[in-house]
Amino acid sequence: MIRNRLAELLSERKLKISRVANEIPNLSRNTITSTAQNSGKMIQLETINSLCKYLGITPGEFFEYIPYDLELSIDDIKMDGQRDDYDQPLTVDEGKMTFTLFIKLLGKSTQQYTYEYNVTNITKFTIADGFSLLLDFTENIDGYSFSSFWKDTVTPGFKAIIQENIKEKISNSLFTFNNDNSPYDSISPLSNRLNILMRSNFYTDADFDSQLKTYADTTRGYNSADFFDSTNDLPF
Protein backbone atom coordinates (compact mmCIF):
# COMPACT_ATOMS: atom_id res chain seq x y z
CA MET A 1 0.00 0.00 0.00
CA ILE A 2 1.19 3.48 -0.84
CA ARG A 3 -0.18 6.82 0.25
CA ASN A 4 0.90 10.44 0.29
CA ARG A 5 1.51 12.29 3.55
CA LEU A 6 0.26 15.70 2.39
CA ALA A 7 -2.32 16.06 5.17
CA GLU A 8 0.31 15.45 7.87
CA LEU A 9 2.86 17.66 6.13
CA LEU A 10 0.42 20.57 5.97
CA SER A 11 -0.63 20.04 9.59
CA GLU A 12 3.00 20.00 10.78
CA ARG A 13 3.57 23.35 9.05
CA LYS A 14 0.19 24.77 10.13
CA LEU A 15 -0.72 25.40 6.49
CA LYS A 16 -4.29 25.60 5.22
CA ILE A 17 -5.19 24.22 1.81
CA SER A 18 -6.59 27.61 0.75
CA ARG A 19 -3.23 29.24 1.40
CA VAL A 20 -1.31 26.53 -0.46
CA ALA A 21 -3.65 26.83 -3.46
CA ASN A 22 -3.16 30.60 -3.45
CA GLU A 23 0.64 30.26 -3.37
CA ILE A 24 0.89 27.49 -6.02
CA PRO A 25 -0.87 29.01 -9.06
CA ASN A 26 -0.81 25.82 -11.19
CA LEU A 27 -2.69 23.73 -8.56
CA SER A 28 -6.36 24.15 -7.80
CA ARG A 29 -7.83 23.89 -4.32
CA ASN A 30 -9.80 20.80 -5.39
CA THR A 31 -6.63 19.09 -6.58
CA ILE A 32 -4.82 19.77 -3.30
CA THR A 33 -7.86 18.66 -1.25
CA SER A 34 -8.29 15.36 -3.11
CA THR A 35 -4.54 14.73 -2.86
CA ALA A 36 -4.54 15.35 0.89
CA GLN A 37 -7.51 13.00 1.28
CA ASN A 38 -5.79 10.25 -0.74
CA SER A 39 -9.09 9.91 -2.59
CA GLY A 40 -7.71 9.62 -6.12
CA LYS A 41 -6.23 6.61 -7.87
CA MET A 42 -3.26 8.57 -9.19
CA ILE A 43 -1.39 11.85 -8.78
CA GLN A 44 0.15 13.69 -11.71
CA LEU A 45 3.91 14.15 -11.60
CA GLU A 46 3.44 17.90 -11.98
CA THR A 47 1.33 17.93 -8.80
CA ILE A 48 3.94 15.94 -6.85
CA ASN A 49 6.73 18.15 -8.15
CA SER A 50 4.93 21.39 -7.27
CA LEU A 51 4.04 20.23 -3.76
CA CYS A 52 7.54 18.90 -3.03
CA LYS A 53 9.12 22.17 -4.13
CA TYR A 54 6.64 24.20 -2.10
CA LEU A 55 7.13 22.11 1.06
CA GLY A 56 10.88 21.69 0.59
CA ILE A 57 10.80 17.89 0.69
CA THR A 58 11.72 14.91 -1.48
CA PRO A 59 9.23 12.47 -3.06
CA GLY A 60 10.46 9.93 -0.50
CA GLU A 61 9.23 12.21 2.28
CA PHE A 62 6.00 12.91 0.42
CA PHE A 63 4.99 9.24 0.15
CA GLU A 64 4.62 6.45 2.71
CA TYR A 65 4.67 2.72 1.91
CA ILE A 66 4.01 -0.60 3.61
CA PRO A 67 4.57 -3.89 1.73
CA TYR A 68 0.97 -5.09 2.06
CA ASP A 69 -2.32 -4.63 0.25
CA LEU A 70 -5.80 -5.12 1.66
CA GLU A 71 -8.88 -6.41 -0.13
CA LEU A 72 -12.31 -6.05 1.49
CA SER A 73 -15.43 -8.08 0.77
CA ILE A 74 -18.83 -8.56 2.40
CA ASP A 75 -20.96 -11.69 2.25
CA ASP A 76 -24.04 -13.30 3.76
CA ILE A 77 -25.97 -10.11 4.51
CA LYS A 78 -29.14 -10.75 6.49
CA MET A 79 -31.50 -7.91 7.29
CA ASP A 80 -34.97 -7.99 8.85
CA GLY A 81 -36.52 -4.53 8.58
CA GLN A 82 -39.76 -2.69 7.96
CA ARG A 83 -41.18 0.47 6.36
CA ASP A 84 -44.04 2.69 7.49
CA ASP A 85 -44.93 3.29 3.86
CA TYR A 86 -43.87 2.08 0.43
CA ASP A 87 -41.76 5.16 -0.26
CA GLN A 88 -40.04 5.21 3.13
CA PRO A 89 -36.49 3.95 3.81
CA LEU A 90 -35.98 0.62 5.55
CA THR A 91 -35.67 0.64 9.36
CA VAL A 92 -33.85 -2.23 11.06
CA ASP A 93 -34.18 -3.08 14.75
CA GLU A 94 -31.26 -3.84 17.07
CA GLY A 95 -29.44 -7.05 16.14
CA LYS A 96 -31.61 -7.66 13.05
CA MET A 97 -28.86 -7.01 10.51
CA THR A 98 -25.78 -9.24 10.23
CA PHE A 99 -23.08 -9.87 7.65
CA THR A 100 -19.56 -11.23 7.34
CA LEU A 101 -16.65 -8.91 6.58
CA PHE A 102 -13.56 -10.48 5.03
CA ILE A 103 -10.25 -8.60 5.18
CA LYS A 104 -7.69 -10.23 2.92
CA LEU A 105 -4.10 -9.27 3.68
CA LEU A 106 -1.79 -9.63 0.67
CA GLY A 107 1.93 -9.67 1.42
CA LYS A 108 5.08 -10.48 -0.50
CA SER A 109 4.92 -13.06 -3.27
CA THR A 110 2.04 -15.48 -2.59
CA GLN A 111 1.79 -14.68 1.13
CA GLN A 112 -1.78 -13.87 2.12
CA TYR A 113 -4.21 -14.29 5.00
CA THR A 114 -7.95 -13.69 5.28
CA TYR A 115 -9.47 -12.35 8.49
CA GLU A 116 -13.16 -12.98 9.05
CA TYR A 117 -15.47 -10.77 11.11
CA ASN A 118 -19.06 -11.40 12.10
CA VAL A 119 -20.76 -7.99 12.18
CA THR A 120 -24.09 -6.97 13.68
CA ASN A 121 -25.93 -3.72 14.40
CA ILE A 122 -26.27 -2.98 18.10
CA THR A 123 -28.84 -0.19 17.81
CA LYS A 124 -31.88 0.45 15.65
CA PHE A 125 -31.03 2.26 12.41
CA THR A 126 -32.51 3.42 9.11
CA ILE A 127 -30.88 2.87 5.72
CA ALA A 128 -30.88 6.49 4.65
CA ASP A 129 -28.31 9.23 4.32
CA GLY A 130 -27.45 10.87 7.63
CA PHE A 131 -28.57 8.03 9.91
CA SER A 132 -26.04 6.50 12.31
CA LEU A 133 -25.24 2.80 12.25
CA LEU A 134 -23.33 1.35 15.22
CA LEU A 135 -21.64 -1.94 14.36
CA ASP A 136 -19.98 -4.55 16.55
CA PHE A 137 -17.21 -6.63 14.94
CA THR A 138 -16.37 -10.09 16.31
CA GLU A 139 -13.28 -11.71 14.81
CA ASN A 140 -12.97 -15.43 14.19
CA ILE A 141 -9.41 -15.61 15.51
CA ASP A 142 -7.23 -18.28 13.94
CA GLY A 143 -3.59 -17.76 14.81
CA TYR A 144 -2.23 -14.31 13.97
CA SER A 145 -5.07 -11.81 14.48
CA PHE A 146 -5.76 -8.73 12.40
CA SER A 147 -5.47 -6.65 15.56
CA SER A 148 -1.80 -7.68 15.79
CA PHE A 149 -1.17 -6.55 12.22
CA TRP A 150 -3.09 -3.34 12.89
CA LYS A 151 -1.07 -2.55 16.02
CA ASP A 152 2.38 -3.60 14.83
CA THR A 153 2.40 -2.65 11.15
CA VAL A 154 -0.21 -0.05 10.19
CA THR A 155 0.75 3.61 10.61
CA PRO A 156 -1.81 6.25 11.68
CA GLY A 157 -2.16 7.56 8.13
CA PHE A 158 -2.89 4.12 6.70
CA LYS A 159 -5.28 3.37 9.58
CA ALA A 160 -7.42 6.35 8.61
CA ILE A 161 -7.59 5.15 5.00
CA ILE A 162 -8.45 1.56 5.99
CA GLN A 163 -11.15 2.74 8.39
CA GLU A 164 -12.74 4.87 5.66
CA ASN A 165 -12.51 2.05 3.10
CA ILE A 166 -14.22 -0.40 5.47
CA LYS A 167 -17.05 2.05 6.19
CA GLU A 168 -17.49 2.87 2.51
CA LYS A 169 -17.60 -0.84 1.63
CA ILE A 170 -20.22 -1.52 4.30
CA SER A 171 -22.36 1.48 3.35
CA ASN A 172 -22.36 0.65 -0.36
CA SER A 173 -23.05 -3.03 0.30
CA LEU A 174 -26.06 -2.28 2.52
CA PHE A 175 -27.54 0.20 0.05
CA THR A 176 -27.01 -2.32 -2.79
CA PHE A 177 -28.62 -5.09 -0.75
CA ASN A 178 -31.56 -2.81 0.06
CA ASN A 179 -32.08 -1.94 -3.62
CA ASP A 180 -31.72 -5.49 -4.91
CA ASN A 181 -34.08 -7.00 -2.36
CA SER A 182 -36.85 -4.43 -2.20
CA PRO A 183 -40.11 -4.50 -4.20
CA TYR A 184 -40.29 -0.71 -3.97
CA ASP A 185 -38.82 1.84 -6.36
CA SER A 186 -38.20 4.80 -4.04
CA ILE A 187 -34.99 3.75 -2.30
CA SER A 188 -32.00 5.84 -1.22
CA PRO A 189 -29.38 5.97 -3.98
CA LEU A 190 -25.93 4.42 -3.71
CA SER A 191 -24.37 7.88 -3.50
CA ASN A 192 -25.75 8.18 0.04
CA ARG A 193 -23.60 7.25 2.98
CA LEU A 194 -24.51 5.91 6.39
CA ASN A 195 -22.74 7.45 9.37
CA ILE A 196 -21.02 4.24 10.46
CA LEU A 197 -19.39 3.86 13.88
CA MET A 198 -17.37 0.70 14.54
CA ARG A 199 -16.37 -1.24 17.63
CA SER A 200 -13.95 -4.14 17.30
CA ASN A 201 -10.85 -5.67 18.81
CA PHE A 202 -8.65 -3.67 16.42
CA TYR A 203 -10.37 -0.29 16.36
CA THR A 204 -13.19 1.60 18.06
CA ASP A 205 -14.47 5.00 16.97
CA ALA A 206 -13.85 7.70 19.56
CA ASP A 207 -17.52 8.70 19.83
CA PHE A 208 -18.92 5.16 19.70
CA ASP A 209 -19.68 4.91 23.43
CA SER A 210 -21.26 8.36 23.58
CA GLN A 211 -23.49 7.56 20.61
CA LEU A 212 -24.47 4.26 22.21
CA LYS A 213 -25.30 6.03 25.49
CA THR A 214 -27.36 8.64 23.64
CA TYR A 215 -29.31 5.89 21.91
CA ALA A 216 -29.90 4.07 25.19
CA ASP A 217 -31.04 7.26 26.94
CA THR A 218 -33.56 8.10 24.20
CA THR A 219 -35.03 4.62 23.82
CA ARG A 220 -35.07 3.09 27.29
CA GLY A 221 -38.43 4.63 28.29
CA TYR A 222 -39.40 5.65 31.81
CA ASN A 223 -39.43 3.64 35.00
CA SER A 224 -40.62 4.69 38.45
CA ALA A 225 -37.29 6.33 39.31
CA ASP A 226 -37.41 8.53 36.21
CA PHE A 227 -40.41 10.57 37.28
CA PHE A 228 -38.56 12.58 39.93
CA ASP A 229 -35.31 14.48 39.92
CA SER A 230 -33.34 15.65 42.96
CA THR A 231 -36.00 18.27 43.77
CA ASN A 232 -38.86 15.79 43.31
CA ASP A 233 -40.17 17.73 40.30
CA LEU A 234 -41.53 16.01 37.24
CA PRO A 235 -38.96 15.92 34.40
CA PHE A 236 -41.46 17.24 31.83
C-alpha positions as CSV (number, residue, x, y, z in Angstrom):
1,M,0.0,0.0,0.0
2,I,1.2,3.5,-0.8
3,R,-0.2,6.8,0.3
4,N,0.9,10.4,0.3
5,R,1.5,12.3,3.5
6,L,0.3,15.7,2.4
7,A,-2.3,16.1,5.2
8,E,0.3,15.5,7.9
9,L,2.9,17.7,6.1
10,L,0.4,20.6,6.0
11,S,-0.6,20.0,9.6
12,E,3.0,20.0,10.8
13,R,3.6,23.3,9.0
14,K,0.2,24.8,10.1
15,L,-0.7,25.4,6.5
16,K,-4.3,25.6,5.2
17,I,-5.2,24.2,1.8
18,S,-6.6,27.6,0.8
19,R,-3.2,29.2,1.4
20,V,-1.3,26.5,-0.5
21,A,-3.7,26.8,-3.5
22,N,-3.2,30.6,-3.4
23,E,0.6,30.3,-3.4
24,I,0.9,27.5,-6.0
25,P,-0.9,29.0,-9.1
26,N,-0.8,25.8,-11.2
27,L,-2.7,23.7,-8.6
28,S,-6.4,24.2,-7.8
29,R,-7.8,23.9,-4.3
30,N,-9.8,20.8,-5.4
31,T,-6.6,19.1,-6.6
32,I,-4.8,19.8,-3.3
33,T,-7.9,18.7,-1.3
34,S,-8.3,15.4,-3.1
35,T,-4.5,14.7,-2.9
36,A,-4.5,15.3,0.9
37,Q,-7.5,13.0,1.3
38,N,-5.8,10.2,-0.7
39,S,-9.1,9.9,-2.6
40,G,-7.7,9.6,-6.1
41,K,-6.2,6.6,-7.9
42,M,-3.3,8.6,-9.2
43,I,-1.4,11.8,-8.8
44,Q,0.1,13.7,-11.7
45,L,3.9,14.2,-11.6
46,E,3.4,17.9,-12.0
47,T,1.3,17.9,-8.8
48,I,3.9,15.9,-6.9
49,N,6.7,18.1,-8.1
50,S,4.9,21.4,-7.3
51,L,4.0,20.2,-3.8
52,C,7.5,18.9,-3.0
53,K,9.1,22.2,-4.1
54,Y,6.6,24.2,-2.1
55,L,7.1,22.1,1.1
56,G,10.9,21.7,0.6
57,I,10.8,17.9,0.7
58,T,11.7,14.9,-1.5
59,P,9.2,12.5,-3.1
60,G,10.5,9.9,-0.5
61,E,9.2,12.2,2.3
62,F,6.0,12.9,0.4
63,F,5.0,9.2,0.2
64,E,4.6,6.4,2.7
65,Y,4.7,2.7,1.9
66,I,4.0,-0.6,3.6
67,P,4.6,-3.9,1.7
68,Y,1.0,-5.1,2.1
69,D,-2.3,-4.6,0.2
70,L,-5.8,-5.1,1.7
71,E,-8.9,-6.4,-0.1
72,L,-12.3,-6.1,1.5
73,S,-15.4,-8.1,0.8
74,I,-18.8,-8.6,2.4
75,D,-21.0,-11.7,2.2
76,D,-24.0,-13.3,3.8
77,I,-26.0,-10.1,4.5
78,K,-29.1,-10.8,6.5
79,M,-31.5,-7.9,7.3
80,D,-35.0,-8.0,8.8
81,G,-36.5,-4.5,8.6
82,Q,-39.8,-2.7,8.0
83,R,-41.2,0.5,6.4
84,D,-44.0,2.7,7.5
85,D,-44.9,3.3,3.9
86,Y,-43.9,2.1,0.4
87,D,-41.8,5.2,-0.3
88,Q,-40.0,5.2,3.1
89,P,-36.5,3.9,3.8
90,L,-36.0,0.6,5.6
91,T,-35.7,0.6,9.4
92,V,-33.9,-2.2,11.1
93,D,-34.2,-3.1,14.7
94,E,-31.3,-3.8,17.1
95,G,-29.4,-7.1,16.1
96,K,-31.6,-7.7,13.1
97,M,-28.9,-7.0,10.5
98,T,-25.8,-9.2,10.2
99,F,-23.1,-9.9,7.7
100,T,-19.6,-11.2,7.3
101,L,-16.7,-8.9,6.6
102,F,-13.6,-10.5,5.0
103,I,-10.3,-8.6,5.2
104,K,-7.7,-10.2,2.9
105,L,-4.1,-9.3,3.7
106,L,-1.8,-9.6,0.7
107,G,1.9,-9.7,1.4
108,K,5.1,-10.5,-0.5
109,S,4.9,-13.1,-3.3
110,T,2.0,-15.5,-2.6
111,Q,1.8,-14.7,1.1
112,Q,-1.8,-13.9,2.1
113,Y,-4.2,-14.3,5.0
114,T,-7.9,-13.7,5.3
115,Y,-9.5,-12.3,8.5
116,E,-13.2,-13.0,9.0
117,Y,-15.5,-10.8,11.1
118,N,-19.1,-11.4,12.1
119,V,-20.8,-8.0,12.2
120,T,-24.1,-7.0,13.7
121,N,-25.9,-3.7,14.4
122,I,-26.3,-3.0,18.1
123,T,-28.8,-0.2,17.8
124,K,-31.9,0.5,15.7
125,F,-31.0,2.3,12.4
126,T,-32.5,3.4,9.1
127,I,-30.9,2.9,5.7
128,A,-30.9,6.5,4.6
129,D,-28.3,9.2,4.3
130,G,-27.4,10.9,7.6
131,F,-28.6,8.0,9.9
132,S,-26.0,6.5,12.3
133,L,-25.2,2.8,12.3
134,L,-23.3,1.3,15.2
135,L,-21.6,-1.9,14.4
136,D,-20.0,-4.6,16.6
137,F,-17.2,-6.6,14.9
138,T,-16.4,-10.1,16.3
139,E,-13.3,-11.7,14.8
140,N,-13.0,-15.4,14.2
141,I,-9.4,-15.6,15.5
142,D,-7.2,-18.3,13.9
143,G,-3.6,-17.8,14.8
144,Y,-2.2,-14.3,14.0
145,S,-5.1,-11.8,14.5
146,F,-5.8,-8.7,12.4
147,S,-5.5,-6.6,15.6
148,S,-1.8,-7.7,15.8
149,F,-1.2,-6.6,12.2
150,W,-3.1,-3.3,12.9
151,K,-1.1,-2.6,16.0
152,D,2.4,-3.6,14.8
153,T,2.4,-2.6,11.2
154,V,-0.2,-0.1,10.2
155,T,0.8,3.6,10.6
156,P,-1.8,6.2,11.7
157,G,-2.2,7.6,8.1
158,F,-2.9,4.1,6.7
159,K,-5.3,3.4,9.6
160,A,-7.4,6.4,8.6
161,I,-7.6,5.2,5.0
162,I,-8.4,1.6,6.0
163,Q,-11.2,2.7,8.4
164,E,-12.7,4.9,5.7
165,N,-12.5,2.0,3.1
166,I,-14.2,-0.4,5.5
167,K,-17.0,2.1,6.2
168,E,-17.5,2.9,2.5
169,K,-17.6,-0.8,1.6
170,I,-20.2,-1.5,4.3
171,S,-22.4,1.5,3.4
172,N,-22.4,0.7,-0.4
173,S,-23.0,-3.0,0.3
174,L,-26.1,-2.3,2.5
175,F,-27.5,0.2,0.0
176,T,-27.0,-2.3,-2.8
177,F,-28.6,-5.1,-0.8
178,N,-31.6,-2.8,0.1
179,N,-32.1,-1.9,-3.6
180,D,-31.7,-5.5,-4.9
181,N,-34.1,-7.0,-2.4
182,S,-36.9,-4.4,-2.2
183,P,-40.1,-4.5,-4.2
184,Y,-40.3,-0.7,-4.0
185,D,-38.8,1.8,-6.4
186,S,-38.2,4.8,-4.0
187,I,-35.0,3.8,-2.3
188,S,-32.0,5.8,-1.2
189,P,-29.4,6.0,-4.0
190,L,-25.9,4.4,-3.7
191,S,-24.4,7.9,-3.5
192,N,-25.8,8.2,0.0
193,R,-23.6,7.2,3.0
194,L,-24.5,5.9,6.4
195,N,-22.7,7.5,9.4
196,I,-21.0,4.2,10.5
197,L,-19.4,3.9,13.9
198,M,-17.4,0.7,14.5
199,R,-16.4,-1.2,17.6
200,S,-14.0,-4.1,17.3
201,N,-10.8,-5.7,18.8
202,F,-8.6,-3.7,16.4
203,Y,-10.4,-0.3,16.4
204,T,-13.2,1.6,18.1
205,D,-14.5,5.0,17.0
206,A,-13.9,7.7,19.6
207,D,-17.5,8.7,19.8
208,F,-18.9,5.2,19.7
209,D,-19.7,4.9,23.4
210,S,-21.3,8.4,23.6
211,Q,-23.5,7.6,20.6
212,L,-24.5,4.3,22.2
213,K,-25.3,6.0,25.5
214,T,-27.4,8.6,23.6
215,Y,-29.3,5.9,21.9
216,A,-29.9,4.1,25.2
217,D,-31.0,7.3,26.9
218,T,-33.6,8.1,24.2
219,T,-35.0,4.6,23.8
220,R,-35.1,3.1,27.3
221,G,-38.4,4.6,28.3
222,Y,-39.4,5.6,31.8
223,N,-39.4,3.6,35.0
224,S,-40.6,4.7,38.4
225,A,-37.3,6.3,39.3
226,D,-37.4,8.5,36.2
227,F,-40.4,10.6,37.3
228,F,-38.6,12.6,39.9
229,D,-35.3,14.5,39.9
230,S,-33.3,15.6,43.0
231,T,-36.0,18.3,43.8
232,N,-38.9,15.8,43.3
233,D,-40.2,17.7,40.3
234,L,-41.5,16.0,37.2
235,P,-39.0,15.9,34.4
236,F,-41.5,17.2,31.8
